[in-house]
Amino acid sequence: MNPAELRRSHNVAVFATADHDDLKRRASLVLTHGGHGTFMRALKNGLSVVVVAGLGADQPINAAAAEDWRVGRAIPNDATAEMVRDAVKQVLDCSAYRERAVEISTKLAMTAHGSEQSFISKSRYFFTSAPYLYWSEAQRRCWARIQMHVNRERMVSAPAAPGIF
């Protein structure tokens, strides 16, 4: 997409590509689809979030995490512009969201030993290898539903093994 072709208001900048961390150092909030990289980089930078979860496997889990960890709001993926605006306003107006994001950022930084790769590795561990230590009940239920759907799709699309039935 060519940024020059987009209609935008006077206070909006559009870039074809951008350095996430550089932008986040100057941001007040991150509006995201809930992908792991964007969500964790927001937390790395102590930013609250509004998540409009897409269909990726991690996106509903990260949306649930935003609510459960009190770092932001999750809104439906068919949200209207007014719903997005209201969620952004609510998160920006309530300092507790940002304070909690900073607290989580500090905890993650203490385990990451400073390097970017270490941070990403630790954040993936945070979400995948130790779900019962960090995930809320809502996140576990969401992950279980996703896995059940994925496994059902695999069973439907897998060819029958010859000679078993």
N, C-alpha and C positions, 0 to 999 in steps of 0.2 A: 504494500500500500504506500502510496506517495503522500507524505504528510502535508504537502502543499495543496492536495485535493480535498482535504478535510475542512469543513466549516467549523470554526471554533470561536469562542468568545475572547475578548481582549486579554483576559488574565490566564489564558491557557497556552502552554507551549506543547508542541507535538514534535516528536523525534522519531526517525525511522529506527534507530537503535540508541541505547543509552546504558551507561554503567549503573546497575542497580544500587550498589552501595553508595556511589556518589550522589545519586538522587535522594536516597533515603537519609543521608546525613543532613539534607536540607528540608526534608518533609515533616509534616505534622501528623500524617496519617497515611496508611496504605489502603487503597481500594483494590481488591484482588479477586481473581477467580478461585483462589485457594490452593494453588499448586504448591508443592513442598518448598521449592526454591524461593519463591516470592514470600511465602508465609514465614519461613525461617529467617530470611534476610530482614524482614520487617521486625521480627523479634530480636534478631541480632543487634539491630539499631535502636531497640527500645521503643518501637512505634506501635501504636494501637492500629487495629485493622477493621475494615468492613469487608466481609467475604460474601461474594455472590458466586456460590459454588457452581462449577461446571460439572461435567460428567466424568472427569478423570477419577481414577480409583482413590487418590489421596485427597481430592478436593472436599468431599462431604465430611471426611474425617477432620480435616483442618478447619472447616467451618464449625464443626462441633467443638473442636479444641478452642477456637476463638471465644465462643460463648462460655464453655466450661471453665476456662482459665481466666475469664473476665478480662481479656485483652482487646475485646471488640465485639462486634455484632455480626451475625450471619443472617442474610436475607435470601429469599427464594431466587432461583435463577430466572424467574419471570417477573422480577420486581420492576415496578414502574420507576420513572425518573424521580417522582416524588418520594417513593419509598427509599431509594438510594440516598437522596438528599437528606431525608429525615434521619436515617441511620448515621450518616456522616456527621450531621449536626449533633446528634445525641452523643456520639463517641468523642467528638471534639470538645463538647461542653462539659463532659464528665472526666475530670482529671484522674479518677481511679483507674480507668482503662490504661492510660499512659503509664501510670505508676506501676501497675501490675506488669505491663510489657517490659519496663525497665528492670523490674525485679527478676523476671524470667531471663532477660538478656544477661544479667549479672551471673545468674546460676549457670547458664550455658557457657559463658565466657570462662568461668572458673574451671569447667571440665575440658574446654577446648585448647587450653595452653597457647592461645594467641594466634595460631595459624588458621588461614581460611579453610584449607583442606581438613584440618582437624575439626573445625567448627561444623563443616558440612557432614563429616563422618559422625560426629557426636549427635548432630541433630537427626540424622537418619537412624541412629541407634535409639534415640529418644522416641522415635515413632514406630520402629519396627522390631527391634530386638527385646525391648522391655515394656511391652504394652501394659502389663498388669501393674507395673510400678508407676507409670505416668498417665495412662489413659483413664479417662472418666468412664463411668458405666455407659453413658450415651455414645462415646467413641467406640467402645467395645461392641455395642449392639450394632452400630453403623458398619463397622468392619466385618462383623459376622454376616450381616445382610449382603454386603458386597461379595464376600467370599462364597456365600451360598449361591448367589446369582452367577458368579464366574464359574463355579463348579457345575452348576446346572447347564450353563451354555456349553461347557466342555463335553458333558455327557451327551447333550443333544447333537453336537456337531461331530463327535468322534465316531468313526466308522466301527461297526460291530466287529469284534475279533472273531475270526473264523473258528468254528469248532467248539465254541464255548457254550452256545445255547442250541 
